[in-house]
Amino acid sequence: MASSDGNREVEIKLRVASTRAARRVVRSTGFQVLRPRVFEDNVVFDTPELTLRLNGSLLRVRQAGPSATLTYKGPPTPGKHKSREELEMEISDVREARLILQRLGFAAVFRYQKYRTEYRRPRERGVVTLDETPIGCFLEIEGAPRWIDRTARRLGFCEADYITASYGTLYRQYCEANRLEPADMVFAGAT
């Protein structure tokens, strides 16, 4: 979701101990459910040479409940928040979108899944999401930089807690730390 400054996404992630703890702290600070919990299946595409990953960009097809999107994210600007161009459009057919990307020379290189719940405080523009992933739970705070910092503090976090890495990078770090062979970041039994 692009922030208020056009097609620029500005966000951070915060690792949380559990879904229950995350929901409790988010609700206790006045956030209300904007979009109920939904299962997301994401497929990242790249060239055979991994050109997009090497320059920090992302091309993704996401199925989230009944809706689907095609997203391009440009290379991030260095800083304490992850800030980068984000272009996104709804698509009506995930299968056809994947075939089009393959015909253009892109290949599916990584798949990741999560359950996402979106929250918002009344009269505020930013969004807090709770992402339940196979490697743990994360809060994602997206909005204007000052709002992100204020919201992180309100939720009990500090700048040292900020994560700007992608889920792909976090998954590779998780596999390395746990001596696992990286594959896709999917829930057990995924097809």
N, C-alpha and C positions, 0 to 999 in steps of 0.2 A: 504494500500500500504506500504510494508516494505521499510525502508530507506536504505541508502547506506551501512550500516554496517550489511549486511546479512538479517536475518529474524527478525530484531529488528525495531519496529515502535517507532518513537519519535515524539511527537506532543503536541500541546496545542490548546484550543479553545478560541475564543474571542467573547463575545456577541456584536452584532452590532444593531443599532437602526432600520435599514430597509435594504431591498434588494437594493434599489436605492443608499443609502449612501455607502453600502459595495462595490457595483460595481464601484462607482465613485472613492473611495479611492484606490481600487486595481488597477484600470486602470491608475490612475494618478501617480502611483509609478512604472509604466513600466511593469506590469504583463499583459500577453496576454492569451486569452482563450486556454487552452490545450484540454479540453473536454467540449463540450457544455452542457448546462443545461439538466439534465435527472432526471426522477422520479425514486426513489428507494423505494422498499418495502423490509423491513428487518424482519426476524423472528429469535428470539433468542431461543436457546434450552438449557435445563438443566435437571438434574436429578430431581426426585420428591422431594428430600431433598434440592434442590438448591445448590448442592455442588460446581458447577462452580462459581456461583455468590458469595458465601461465601468466596471463595479463590481469588476472583478478576479476574477470567478467563471468557472467552466468547466463545460460539460456535454459529455461525450465518450462515444462508442462506440468500443471498441477490440477488434480481432481480433488475437490473439497466438497464432499456431499454431492448435491445435484449440480453444482457449478464447476466450471473448469476455466483455467487461464493459461495464457502463454506469456511468459515474462522474460525480459532482458534486463540484466543488471550490469552496469558498467564498472570499471575498476574503482575501488574505494579511494577516497582522499585520506591521507594520513591524519590521525587525530584521535582523541579519546572516545569519540563516537564514530561508528561506521557510517560514512556518508558517501552516497554514490547515486548516479543516475538510475532510475527505474522506469521502464516502460512496460506496461501491462495491458492486456486486452482479454476480454472474455472470448472463449471459443465454444462452439457447439458440439464438436466431435473430437474427443481426445485421440482416438485411434487415427483419424485422418490427419490431425495436426502432427502426430508423431511420424506418420508416413511422409508428409511434406518435408519435415526436417531431415529425415533420412534421405529423401531424394535430392535434397540440397547439399548432401555430403556430411551431415552431422550424424553422430551415433550416440545412443544412450550410453552414458559412462557411469552414472551413479543414480541409485534410487534411494529415497529416504521417506519414511513415514512418521506421522505424528498425529496426536489429537490436539486440536487447538480450540481454546476459548478466548474470545476477545472481550475486553472490558474498557469502559470509559467513565470518567467522572462527569457529572452534569456540567454543562457550560465550558468544558475544556476540549481542546482540539486533539490532543494526543491520545494514543491507544496503548493499553497494556495487554499483552497476550500471555496466556499460559500455554506452553507447549510441552506436552507429555511425549517423550521420545523413547526409543529403545535404549538410549544411553543416559537417561535421567530427565529431570524436569527443569525447565528454564522459563523465566519471565523475559519477555521481550518488551522493551519500552521504545515506542516510536513517536516522534514529534519534533518540535523545535529543541535545539540543544539545551537551552536553559530549563525548559519544561522537563526534559529527560533527567537532568541533574536534580531538580527539585523533587520529581516523582521518585527517583531512586532513593533519595534521602528519606522521603516520607514513608517509603516501604521498608526502611531499615538497612539500606545498603550504602556503600561509599564508592568512590572512583576506583579504588583498588579491586572492587568486585566486578567491574565492567569487563565484558567479553565482547570483542568485535569480530571474532572468527566466525566463519560460516559453519553450518551443521556438517558439511563435508569435512572440513578441517577438524572440527571437534570429534567427529567419528574416527578419523585417522589417528588422532591423538589417543582416543579411548582404546583403539585396537592396539596401538603400540604399548600403552601402559599395561594392558591386560594380556599382552603377547598373543593377540588374535590375528588371523589373516584377514585383512580388510576385504569386504565384499560390498553388499548394500546394507544400509541402516534401516532394516525392516523388523517388524515384530515377528516373534516366533510363529511359524505356521503360515506366513504370508505366501501368497501365490503370485 
